[in-house]
Amino acid sequence: MQVLVTGGAGFIGSNLAKKLLEKGYTVRVLDNLQSGFATNLAPYPEVEFVHGDVRDKEAVDAAVNGCEVVFHLAASVGNKRSIDFPVDDAEINVIGTLRILEAARKHGVRKVVASSSAGIFGELKTLPIREDHPVEPDSPYGASKLCEEKQCLVYAKLYGFESVCLRYFNVYGPNQRFDAYGNVIPIFMFQILQNEKLTIFGDGEQTRDFVNVRDVVQANIRAAEAHGVSGAFNIGSGTRISINGLVEKMKTTTGISTDIVYGPPRQGDVRDSLADISAARAALGFVPAVCLDEGLAEYTQWATQQL
Ligand SMILES: NC(=O)c1ccc[n+]([C@@H]2O[C@H](COP(=O)([O-])OP(=O)(O)OC[C@H]3O[C@@H](n4cnc5c(N)ncnc54)[C@H](O)[C@@H]3O)[C@@H](O)[C@H]2O)c1
């Protein structure tokens, strides 16, 4: 079966492309390499790589043509980046998604599986977070991801194809690089491995639900294979840990002890996060399989090889 992975040169997309190949899918990737890396796909020459932008109507049209399923991951990612570049965020995440949906409608795609984010919820009101938790994003990124979801679900209603939006919590794993807009695990991992001081924003007692990329890949494939299912689902581990607790685990996993400094809380960051994943379990059969200890050990190995 021919499928398209937009953003397939990125962290999650490249892990998804790898698994799809293993499962016998024919994989095309559309990516403009804004935050992705051609090297992520270098081990998989079977992947058809299209260097293009999701905002480009012709490029999207050609990439979607002939695909039964579109996994839409291409995005401007992250709260801080969206605060710095709000217009880029909206153009890529909102207009880019509409381009994908228009092409999906035109070419008779059976299913669009879109990558959404727990960022749509904003500050936590109830714990754990269920799908019907109020959506009050704290950043342009959360707002654009919410709009992306709504557009996917509107298109499913209007045009009869299936659309599943997966609201990832904090994803981590191999191919996740250190950068200024990165998540906390890659930032801390590369700092620990290089014996640099860690900066924790706030008191470190804020909590996060860290989900391994292999589980996120599982959710995408289950969503594609679940016939007759549309809707938005939380994808997390269903467990949470404080940032202080995470650092302790990372010190144990790497065997390296590093100094920590505490800075002021960051704008756009929520205090707590924990996914209720029962809806994804019921509708998609999603069950996380990788615990944090196992995932951190695997990530340590990958990160060490990058230095
Ligand atoms: N990593 C997380 O914790 C997390 C959490 C919630 C949601 N998500 C979502 O998962 C998806 C994948 O994120 P990721 O963590 O792999 O990030 P990433 O930055 O590694 O991947 C995004 C990919 O999209 C590509 N891209 C960006 N703009 C593009 C454009 N205009 N046209 C074509 N390609 C473009 C980038 O080059 C990159 O390869 C995103 O939709 C993101 O919003 C990620």
The ligand as a Tripos MOL2 file, in Angstrom:
@<TRIPOS>MOLECULE
LIG
   44    48     1     0     0
SMALL
NO_CHARGES

@<TRIPOS>ATOM
      1 N1          8.0850   15.8410   19.5140 N.am      1 LIG1
      2 C1          7.0470   15.9990   20.3000 C.2       1 LIG1
      3 O1          7.1300   15.8580   21.5370 O.2       1 LIG1
      4 C2          5.6920   16.3260   19.7120 C.ar      1 LIG1
      5 C3          4.6330   16.5340   20.6130 C.ar      1 LIG1
      6 C4          3.3850   16.8410   20.1000 C.ar      1 LIG1
      7 C5          3.1750   16.8950   18.7370 C.ar      1 LIG1
      8 N2          4.2250   16.7070   17.8950 N.ar      1 LIG1
      9 C6          3.9280   16.7840   16.4420 C.3       1 LIG1
     10 O2          4.5340   15.6950   15.7910 O.3       1 LIG1
     11 C7          4.9130   16.0740   14.4520 C.3       1 LIG1
     12 C8          6.3640   15.7180   14.2060 C.3       1 LIG1
     13 O3          7.1670   16.4620   15.1230 O.3       1 LIG1
     14 P1          8.6960   16.1100   15.4150 P.3       1 LIG1
     15 O4          8.8760   16.1550   16.8690 O.co2     1 LIG1
     16 O5          9.1000   14.8950   14.6490 O.co2     1 LIG1
     17 O6          9.3990   17.4140   14.8400 O.3       1 LIG1
     18 P2         10.4660   17.6120   13.6640 P.3       1 LIG1
     19 O7         10.7410   19.0660   13.6200 O.co2     1 LIG1
     20 O8         11.6020   16.6780   13.8270 O.co2     1 LIG1
     21 O9          9.6210   17.1750   12.4040 O.3       1 LIG1
     22 C9          8.8550   18.0550   11.6270 C.3       1 LIG1
     23 C10         9.2220   17.8060   10.1770 C.3       1 LIG1
     24 O10         8.4060   18.6490    9.3550 O.3       1 LIG1
     25 C11         9.2390   19.2160    8.3550 C.3       1 LIG1
     26 N3          8.6440   20.4800    7.9330 N.ar      1 LIG1
     27 C12         8.5430   21.6310    8.6530 C.ar      1 LIG1
     28 N4          7.9350   22.5730    7.9210 N.ar      1 LIG1
     29 C13         7.6470   22.0080    6.7170 C.ar      1 LIG1
     30 C14         7.0350   22.4760    5.5410 C.ar      1 LIG1
     31 N5          6.5870   23.7430    5.4390 N.pl3     1 LIG1
     32 N6          6.8870   21.6300    4.4750 N.ar      1 LIG1
     33 C15         7.3470   20.3570    4.5600 C.ar      1 LIG1
     34 N7          7.9590   19.8620    5.6570 N.ar      1 LIG1
     35 C16         8.1020   20.6730    6.7250 C.ar      1 LIG1
     36 C17        10.5740   19.4190    9.0290 C.3       1 LIG1
     37 O11        11.6500   19.5700    8.1260 O.3       1 LIG1
     38 C18        10.6820   18.1460    9.8640 C.3       1 LIG1
     39 O12        11.2740   17.0970    9.1240 O.3       1 LIG1
     40 C19         4.6050   17.5620   14.3400 C.3       1 LIG1
     41 O13         3.3650   17.7240   13.6770 O.3       1 LIG1
     42 C20         4.4930   18.0320   15.7780 C.3       1 LIG1
     43 O14         3.6310   19.1360   15.9040 O.3       1 LIG1
     44 C21         5.4770   16.4330   18.3470 C.ar      1 LIG1
@<TRIPOS>BOND
     1     1     2 1
     2     2     3 2
     3     2     4 1
     4     4     5 ar
     5     4    44 ar
     6     5     6 ar
     7     6     7 ar
     8     7     8 ar
     9     8     9 1
    10     8    44 ar
    11     9    10 1
    12     9    42 1
    13    10    11 1
    14    11    12 1
    15    11    40 1
    16    12    13 1
    17    13    14 1
    18    14    15 2
    19    14    16 1
    20    14    17 1
    21    17    18 1
    22    18    19 2
    23    18    20 1
    24    18    21 1
    25    21    22 1
    26    22    23 1
    27    23    24 1
    28    23    38 1
    29    24    25 1
    30    25    26 1
    31    25    36 1
    32    26    27 ar
    33    26    35 ar
    34    27    28 ar
    35    28    29 ar
    36    29    30 ar
    37    29    35 ar
    38    30    31 1
    39    30    32 ar
    40    32    33 ar
    41    33    34 ar
    42    34    35 ar
    43    36    37 1
    44    36    38 1
    45    38    39 1
    46    40    41 1
    47    40    42 1
    48    42    43 1
@<TRIPOS>SUBSTRUCTURE
     1 LIG1         1 GROUP 0 **** ****
